[in-house]
Amino acid sequence: MCQNVTEEIVMTSIFEMNEKTGKIDRVASYSIDPKKALICYIMQSRKNFNTWEYPEHIEGIRESRTVSDHWYFDDIPNNRILASYPA
């Protein structure tokens, strides 16, 4: 799941916004498409590093309505919003 199996290298940046402070940080980079990268980041932040068992979708992940291939996840319990964009 967290490996790019195509010949074209796609780089993705993950950003995290702290809802309490509004601070935005770039927290990770992956060489896979943005949706898969966001799933990998979420699973790894949950201490799951078994990439072969990652789901194809996580409830709550949504694609931007205005820009294709830009993905978001509201991590309400941890007061953060995650964003995944092509680099």
C-alpha positions in Angstrom: 0.0 0.0 0.0 2.7 2.5 0.9 4.8 1.6 -2.1 4.7 3.1 -5.6 4.3 0.3 -8.1 4.1 2.5 -11.2 7.1 3.8 -13.2 6.1 7.4 -12.7 7.3 8.7 -9.3 4.5 10.7 -7.6 5.6 12.8 -4.6 3.0 13.7 -2.0 3.3 16.1 1.0 1.3 15.6 4.2 0.4 18.7 6.2 -1.0 18.8 9.7 -3.0 21.7 11.2 -3.4 22.0 14.9 -7.0 23.1 15.5 -6.2 24.8 18.8 -3.4 27.0 17.5 -4.0 27.1 13.8 -0.3 26.1 13.2 0.3 24.2 10.0 3.3 22.0 9.6 4.6 19.8 6.7 5.0 16.5 8.6 5.7 13.8 5.9 6.5 13.0 2.3 5.6 9.9 0.4 6.4 8.7 -3.1 2.8 7.5 -3.7 -0.4 9.2 -4.7 -2.0 11.6 -2.2 -5.0 9.4 -1.1 -2.7 6.4 -0.4 -0.2 8.7 1.3 -2.8 10.0 3.6 -4.0 6.5 4.5 -0.4 5.5 5.2 0.2 8.5 7.4 -3.0 7.9 9.4 -2.2 4.2 9.9 1.4 4.9 10.9 0.2 7.6 13.4 -1.9 4.9 14.9 1.3 2.8 15.3 0.3 0.3 12.6 3.3 -0.3 10.4 2.1 -3.4 8.6 1.6 -1.7 5.2 0.3 -4.8 3.5 -2.9 -4.7 5.6 -3.8 -1.0 5.1 -7.3 -0.3 3.9 -8.1 1.2 0.5 -10.3 3.9 2.3 -10.7 5.2 5.8 -14.0 6.6 6.9 -13.8 10.4 7.0 -11.2 10.9 4.3 -12.6 13.3 1.6 -11.3 14.7 -1.6 -11.4 18.5 -2.2 -14.5 19.6 -4.0 -12.5 22.2 -5.9 -9.1 20.6 -6.6 -8.8 17.0 -7.7 -6.4 14.7 -5.9 -6.2 16.9 -2.8 -7.3 14.9 0.3 -8.3 15.8 3.8 -9.0 14.0 7.1 -10.5 15.6 10.3 -8.8 13.8 13.2 -11.3 15.1 15.8 -9.9 13.2 18.8 -6.5 14.6 18.3 -7.6 18.2 17.3 -5.9 18.1 14.0 -6.8 18.3 10.3 -4.6 16.4 7.9 -4.1 17.3 4.3 -2.4 15.4 1.5 -1.3 17.2 -1.7 0.8 16.3 -4.8 4.2 17.9 -4.3 
